[in-house]
Amino acid sequence: MNQNKENNNSLEEDIVEKQLIDNRSNLFYSKICYYINPIKIVGENNMRKLLTIILTAALLLSLAACGTSKDKEKTAGKNMLEQVKDKGEVTIGTEGTYAPFTFHDKAGKLTGFDVEIAEEVFKRLKIKPKFVETKWDGMIAGLDAKRYDMVANEVAIRPERLQKYDMSDPYIASKAVLIVKNDNKDIKSLDDLKGKKVGQSLDSNYRKIAEDHGATNTVVEGFNQAIDLLTSGRIDATINDNLSYLDLKKQRPELPIKTVYSEPNATKNAFLFRKGGKELVSEVNKALADMKKDGTYLKISKKWFGTDVSK
């Protein structure tokens, strides 16, 4: 009897406890619904306005997406020349640290032989040039990734490059020179590089020359870093453009460096483009030819080098 009574009491307590839990849950749910109900927050009239704004924004985004898609379709059907003319500018990858071709003057302005040649070319084409400064080792990859439309940075014309890229007619010819410290008596030619350390940019034509002659390369970001490594004794030699070397000695005559070899044949350099830009390349070539014909090219060449560097 007592046992049955206790069981009944326990059952009643369980029912009461369950009801309390259900009541608390319902109350908690009601409060949550109240606080997240947008009508309670903004009011019914304002809610209609809010919905109108949201729907309008969604419609505008949809139209913008359609417009962007159509723009891409229009661009996809145009060649590179038409695209840059539509933009009103051409983007040009360049180092900005490679004097006297592309560097910053004392006022901080980007200048140099390559820069001025490119500026004159696109002045004649009535297209604004916009330079994008990039380290040399990533410059061609940047062209592949379409970060810019072309490269103006003493790019050597090589058969393997012509297989993958379009290049303009050459606008400068220069010879590679082998540079060592003044007190170096071991290196007198490229053959003497076997087993020696050189400092060259990763994608440089000069790196290939040095490695083909048995040198071990230390990757550098540019000519200035290579010279710093050379003068500090961390590398034995570096190969670079003879015009760059002459300009460096002109700017820093105290440097204890010398040239011990100059290649017999000049390397020709040109503007670099992605494949498929033949119309743009053709217009650039016409502008270069006109510059040489009317004396503008020679004027720029003499300004930077005192002579005609196209030959």
N, C-alpha and C positions, 0 to 999 in steps of 0.2 A: 504493500500500500504506500508506504513512505517512498519506496523506490520509484513507483509510478508518478507520484507527486513531484518528486525531484526532476524526473524526466520531462514532465509537462512544463515545469517552471523553466527548465533549460531551453526547451523548444521555443517558449514564448520570448525568452531573452534573445534567442538567435533571430527571431522574426523582427523584434524591435530594433536590434542592432543593424539588421539588413536594411530596414526602412530608413534608419538614420543615415546610413551610407548612401542609399539611393537619393535621399533628399539633398544631402551635401553635394553629390555629383551633379544633380539637376541644377542646384543653385550656382555651382561653379561654372557649368556649361552656359547657363543663362547670362552670367556676368561676362564671360568670354564673348558670347555672341553680341552682347550689348556694346562692348568696347570695339569690336572689329566691324560692326555694322556701319557701312559707309554712310547710310542715310542718317544714323544717329550723329555721326561725326560732322557731316557737312550740311545736313538738312535736305529735304526732298527736292526743293527747287534747285539748290546748288548741285545736287547729285545729277540732275538732268544736264546742267551746264558742263559738269565734269565729264560725263559720258560723251557729250558732244565734242569736247576738246580732244578726248582720247581717240574717238573715231576719226576726227579730222586729221590728227597727227598720223594715225595709221595709214590713212589715204595718201597723205603727202609723202610718207616714206615709201609707199608702194610705187607712186608715180616717179619718185627720185630714182628708185631701183630700176624702173623701166627705162628712164632717161639714160642712166649710166650704162645699162646694157646696150642701148641703141648707139651711144657714143663709142663704146668698145667695138661694136660691129662696124661703124663707120671708119674708125681708126684702123681696124684689121684689114680693111679693103684698100688702104692707102699705102703708098711706098714711103720710105723714110724721109725723102725730100718733102713730100706733101705733109707729112706729120709735123716736121719741125717748122714748116711755113705756117701751118695752122696754129701751132703753139706760139709762134713768133720768136722762138729762141731755140738754140741748140745747146745741149749740155755736153761739156767736155771734161773728161778725166785728165788730171795732171798732178804732178808731185807737189810743186810749190816749194821744193827744197833742193832743187838741182840747178844751181847756177852754172852758166849764164842763160840756161834755156827756160827754166820755170822756177821762180823764186820770189821772195818778198824783198822789196827795197827797204831803205832805212825808215821810210814813212809807213811801212807795213803793207804797201800796195803790191799785189801780184803782178809780176812783170817777167821779162825775159824774151829771148829770141823766139822760142816756140809760141809763147803767149801772143806776141805781137804779130807773128805770121798768121796765127789763127784768127785774131781780131780783124786783121785786114781782109782776110778771105771772106769772113761772114759779113763784114761791112759792105762788101761788094754784092753779096747775095741778099742784102737787106734782112738779115736774120741776126738777132741778138745772141752773142755767145755768153754762156753762163758756165764758169769753171767750177768743177767739183774736185777739191784737193783730196788726194788719196795716196797712200804709200805705194811704192812701185810694186812690191810683192803681191799686193791685192788688186792692182789696177786692171789687169786684163780680166780677172775674175769678176770685177765690178762691171765691166763692159758686158760680159756674158749674162750677168744678172740684171742688165738694163738699168743700172744706176745712172748711166749717162749714155749719150748717143755715139760718142767717139772718144778717142784718146789722142792728145797732143803732148808727147813726152819722149822725143828722141827714140821712137820705136823702130828698131832695125827691120829692114825688109828681108825676110827669110822664107825659103820655099815652104817649110812646114807651117809657117804663119799664114801664108797665102792660101793654103788648103782649107783653113778654117775661117779666115777673116778676109774682108776687103781692105785694101790699102790704097791710099792716094799715090799720085806721082811723088817721087822723092823731093823734099824741099831743103835737104841738107846732106852733105857727104862729109864724113869724118873718119879718121884713122884711130884704131885702138893703140894705146901705148901701155907699156909695162912699167909700173912705178915701184920703186924700192926706196929704202932709206939711203942717205948720202954715204954712209959707211959700209954699205953692203957690197961685197966684192965677189960673192958666190953666184949671183943671178945676173946673167948678161943677155939671155934670150928666153923664149918660151920653153925651150927644151930643158932649161935649168930649173923649171918649176916642179919637176918630178920630186915627190916627197916633201915639198914645201907647203906652207899654209898661205892661203890667199883669202881675201875678203870680198865677196861679190853678192849682189842681190840674187834671190832665188831664181827669178825668171829672166835673168840677164843673159844676153848673148855672150858676155865676157866670162860668165861662170862656166859655160860650156867649153869655151876656148881653154880656160885654165885647167879644168878637169880632164879634158882630152890630152893635156900634156902632163898628167900625173899629179896635179896639185890636189890638196885637200881644202875644201871650201868652208869658210865660216860665213854663215848667212848674215848679211848686213841690210839695213834699211835704205842705205844710199851711199853716195860717194863720200860725203863728209864723215860718216861713221867709219868707212873703210880707211880713210886717211888717219883718223884718230887711233884706230887699232894698229895701223902701220907705224906711226910715230911712237906709240907706246910699247912697240916690240911684240905685240900679241899675234901679229901675222907677219909674213915675210915679204909679201908683195900684193899689189892689186892691179887690175887691168881696167882702164877706163878710156873715155873719149879724150883725144888730144886737146880739143878745144876746152873741155872742162878743166883739164890739167893746167893749161895756160892761164885760164881765168883764175883758178885757185892760186897759182903762184903770183899772179898780179895782185890779188886781194891779200894774200898772206905770204909775202916773200921770205919770211923768216923760217918757214917750214923746212926741216932738214930732209927733203925728198928729191928724187931725180928720176928721169926716165932712162931706161937702158935699152929699150927696143920699141920700134914703131912698125906696125904692119904695113906691108907694101901697097896693098889695095884698100881703097876707102870703102867704108860701109855706108850704104845709103839708108836714110831714115825717112819715115812718112807718117801721115795720120792713119790711125787704125779705126776700122769700122766693123760692126757685125756683118756677117754675110747677108746679102739681099738688099744692100743699100746702094746699088750701082748708080741710081739717078742722082743721089746726093754726092757720091764720089765723083761723078762726072762733072757736076757743077763746081765742086771744090777744085778739081784739076783745071778747069777753064779759068777760074779765078787766079790760081797759082801761075798759069801761063801768062795771063794778062799782067800780073804783077812783075814778072820777069821782063816782059816786053816793054812796059812803060817805065821801068827803072825803080819801081817801088820796092821790089825785093832786094835789089842791090843796096838801096838806101838803108834798109833795116839791117842787112847783113854787115855793112860797113860800120853801122852804129855799134854793133855788139862785138865784131871780130876784126874790123879794119880791112876786110877783104871779102871776096865772093866765096861763100862756103857751099855753093850749090854744086861745085865740081870736085 
